[in-house]
Amino acid sequence: MRLPDPVVGHEAAEKDPQFAYTLARGLEVLRAFDAESPELGNREISGRIGIPRSTVARLTRTLEMLGYLHYDAATSRYRLTTAMLCLAHPVLARLAIRRIARPHMQQLADYSHGSVSLGSRLGLDIVLVSSCIDIHSITACPEIGARWPIGNTALGVAYLAACSEVQRNTLLAEIAGSGHVDMNSLRPLLHSEIDGFSRRGFCVVRDRARRGMHAVSAPVRNTDGEIMVLNCTIAAFQLASDTLENDIGPRIVNLAHSIEMGLGIG
């Protein structure tokens, strides 16, 4: 399991005398949990975040007392509580783009018989902030809050394509340094899709995140200028050979334009 990359790096933290290490460690404990590992013991958390078990024990006990963790005495494991949703709600509520985008996203999901997601960058990942799926789709609806490595998805490829060259090179260096992405496959894909993006405004990625699933993605700007990304994922067997390039791709670009117009920035 890969622990999500921190928003603030250790080097930056060491240079800031006001950096609260105890708070940072407590947040790292919370970030150790994921969908594949919803319950963890102190030893497992310690191994994941590189903090001594004795320190982790104090942090988990504190987080339990605050209501953010639940302790199961029978298994000696902790799990996140619904109190975490209270932290996420103000963030999601302020994102007007979600409200404006959703009906357009659902329309494309129904048309394509797939799923459509909207994501935002966090560190070296894209975090999903909204998702829609066709009722007849064979795939599960991507969960809000799910994190996908930038280098392994159409969402990430579109994000990289939309960045300036300087921003892209800096981010690629960070991705390469993380060791979590196969750069030998990412670089030729990115080179091809940046060229395609400059001509058509979207990127196409096949079989990268999940085998048998093809995706098309395009950037969309939020009101604060942030680059966000839209993604439409469809099972390969439901697609004709040119459907992504000639049909879904132009539609997702139009979707991005509709959202930006709705936000008053089109």
C-alpha positions in Angstrom: 0.0 0.0 0.0 1.3 3.4 -0.9 0.7 6.2 1.7 -0.6 9.3 -0.1 2.0 11.9 -0.7 1.8 14.8 1.8 0.7 18.2 0.6 3.6 19.8 2.4 7.0 18.0 2.0 9.3 17.3 4.9 11.9 19.7 3.6 9.4 22.6 3.6 8.3 21.6 7.1 11.8 21.7 8.5 12.2 25.3 7.3 9.0 26.5 9.0 9.5 27.1 12.8 5.7 27.2 13.2 5.2 23.7 11.7 3.2 21.6 14.2 4.8 18.1 14.0 2.3 16.5 16.4 -0.6 17.7 14.3 1.1 16.5 11.1 1.7 13.1 12.6 -1.9 12.8 13.7 -3.0 13.6 10.1 -0.6 11.0 8.8 -2.3 8.4 11.0 -5.7 9.3 9.5 -4.2 9.1 6.0 -2.9 5.6 6.6 -6.4 4.2 6.2 -7.8 3.5 2.7 -10.6 1.5 1.0 -8.4 -1.6 0.9 -7.4 -1.3 4.6 -10.4 0.2 6.5 -9.2 -1.3 9.8 -5.6 -1.0 11.1 -3.8 -1.8 14.3 -1.1 0.4 15.8 1.7 -1.8 14.5 0.3 -1.6 10.9 -0.1 2.2 11.1 3.4 2.5 12.4 4.8 0.5 9.5 2.9 2.5 6.9 3.8 6.0 8.1 7.2 5.4 9.6 6.4 6.7 13.1 7.3 4.7 16.3 4.5 2.4 17.5 4.5 4.1 21.0 3.9 7.5 19.3 1.2 6.0 17.1 -0.5 4.5 20.1 -0.8 8.0 21.7 -2.1 9.5 18.5 -4.7 6.8 17.8 -5.9 7.1 21.4 -6.2 10.9 21.1 -8.1 10.6 17.8 -10.4 8.0 19.3 -11.2 10.3 22.2 -11.9 13.1 19.7 -14.3 10.8 17.8 -12.3 10.4 14.5 -11.3 6.8 15.2 -13.3 3.9 16.6 -11.4 1.2 18.5 -12.5 -2.5 18.3 -11.3 -4.2 21.4 -12.0 -7.7 19.9 -9.5 -7.1 17.1 -7.3 -4.4 18.6 -7.8 -2.4 15.4 -9.0 1.1 14.6 -11.3 2.4 11.8 -12.3 5.9 10.7 -15.7 7.2 11.9 -18.3 9.2 10.1 -16.9 12.3 11.9 -14.4 12.4 9.0 -17.3 13.3 6.7 -17.9 16.4 8.6 -14.5 17.6 7.7 -15.1 16.9 4.0 -18.5 18.5 3.7 -17.5 22.1 3.8 -14.9 21.5 1.1 -17.5 19.8 -1.2 -20.2 22.3 -0.4 -18.0 25.3 -1.5 -17.3 23.6 -4.9 -19.9 25.2 -7.1 -18.4 23.4 -10.0 -19.9 20.1 -8.6 -23.4 21.4 -8.7 -23.1 22.9 -12.2 -21.2 19.9 -13.6 -23.4 17.1 -12.3 -26.4 17.2 -14.7 -24.0 17.5 -17.7 -21.9 14.6 -16.3 -24.9 12.4 -15.8 -26.1 13.1 -19.4 -22.7 12.0 -20.8 -22.6 8.9 -18.5 -26.0 7.9 -19.7 -25.1 8.5 -23.4 -21.8 6.6 -23.2 -23.1 3.8 -20.9 -20.1 4.5 -18.7 -19.0 6.6 -15.7 -18.0 10.3 -15.7 -15.9 11.7 -12.9 -14.5 15.2 -12.0 -11.2 15.3 -10.2 -8.8 17.7 -8.5 -5.1 17.4 -7.9 -3.7 16.6 -4.5 0.0 16.0 -4.4 0.8 13.3 -6.9 -2.8 12.1 -7.1 -6.1 13.1 -8.6 -8.9 13.1 -6.0 -12.4 12.5 -7.3 -14.9 15.2 -6.1 -17.9 14.1 -8.2 -19.0 11.0 -10.1 -21.9 9.9 -12.2 -22.7 6.5 -13.8 -25.2 5.2 -16.3 -27.8 3.0 -14.5 -27.0 0.2 -17.0 -23.2 0.4 -16.7 -21.5 -2.8 -15.7 -18.9 -0.9 -13.6 -19.2 0.5 -10.1 -19.5 4.2 -9.6 -16.2 5.7 -8.7 -16.3 6.9 -5.0 -16.0 10.5 -4.1 -12.6 11.0 -2.3 -10.9 8.1 -4.2 -7.4 8.9 -5.2 -5.7 7.9 -8.4 -2.0 8.4 -9.2 -1.5 11.1 -11.8 0.7 8.9 -13.9 -1.7 6.0 -14.1 -5.0 7.4 -15.3 -6.5 9.4 -18.1 -7.4 12.0 -15.5 -3.7 12.5 -14.7 -2.6 12.4 -18.3 -5.1 15.2 -19.1 -3.9 17.2 -16.1 -0.3 16.9 -17.3 -1.2 17.9 -20.8 -3.0 21.0 -19.6 0.0 22.2 -17.4 2.6 24.5 -18.7 5.8 22.9 -19.8 7.6 24.1 -16.7 4.9 22.8 -14.4 4.7 19.5 -16.3 8.4 18.8 -16.1 8.5 19.7 -12.4 5.6 17.3 -11.7 7.1 14.6 -13.8 10.3 14.8 -11.8 8.3 14.4 -8.6 6.3 11.5 -10.0 9.6 9.8 -11.2 11.1 10.3 -7.7 8.2 8.7 -6.0 8.9 5.4 -7.7 5.2 4.5 -7.8 4.7 5.0 -11.6 6.3 3.2 -14.5 7.9 6.2 -16.3 9.0 4.0 -19.2 5.3 3.6 -20.2 4.1 7.0 -19.0 6.6 9.2 -21.1 5.7 7.8 -24.6 2.0 7.9 -23.7 2.3 11.4 -22.5 4.3 12.5 -25.5 1.6 11.1 -27.8 -1.3 12.5 -25.8 0.2 16.0 -25.4 0.4 16.2 -29.2 -3.2 14.9 -29.5 -4.4 17.3 -26.8 -3.0 20.3 -28.6 -5.1 19.4 -31.7 -8.4 18.1 -30.2 -8.5 19.2 -26.5 -8.7 15.8 -24.9 -6.6 12.7 -24.1 -7.3 9.0 -24.6 -5.9 6.3 -22.4 -6.6 2.6 -22.8 -6.1 -0.2 -20.2 -3.9 1.9 -17.9 -5.8 2.1 -14.6 -7.9 -1.0 -15.1 -7.6 -3.6 -17.9 -10.5 -3.7 -20.3 -11.5 -0.1 -19.4 -10.8 2.8 -21.8 -11.1 6.4 -20.9 -11.1 9.9 -22.4 -10.3 13.0 -20.3 -10.2 16.7 -20.6 -9.3 19.6 -18.3 -11.8 22.1 -17.0 -11.0 25.4 -15.1 -12.5 26.2 -11.7 -13.4 29.8 -10.7 -10.0 30.2 -9.0 -8.1 29.1 -12.1 -7.4 25.6 -10.7 -7.0 22.9 -13.4 -9.5 20.2 -12.7 -10.1 17.2 -15.0 -13.1 15.4 -16.4 -13.0 11.7 -17.2 -15.4 9.3 -19.0 -14.6 5.6 -18.6 -16.2 2.9 -20.7 -15.8 -0.9 -20.9 -13.8 -1.7 -24.0 -16.3 -4.2 -25.4 -19.0 -1.5 -25.5 -16.8 0.7 -27.9 -16.3 0.8 -31.6 -12.7 1.4 -32.6 -13.1 5.1 -33.1 -15.8 6.0 -30.6 -13.5 7.6 -28.1 -11.7 9.8 -30.6 -14.6 10.8 -32.8 -17.6 10.8 -30.4 -16.9 10.8 -26.6 -13.8 13.0 -26.9 -15.5 15.9 -28.5 -18.5 15.5 -26.1 -16.3 15.7 -23.0 -14.6 18.9 -24.4 -18.1 20.4 -24.9 -18.9 19.3 -21.4 -15.9 21.2 -20.0 -16.9 24.3 -22.0 -20.5 24.0 -20.7 -19.3 23.8 -17.1 -16.9 26.8 -17.5 -19.8 28.8 -19.0 -22.0 27.9 -16.1 -19.3 29.1 -13.8 -19.1 32.4 -15.7 -15.5 31.8 -17.0 -16.3 30.5 -20.5 
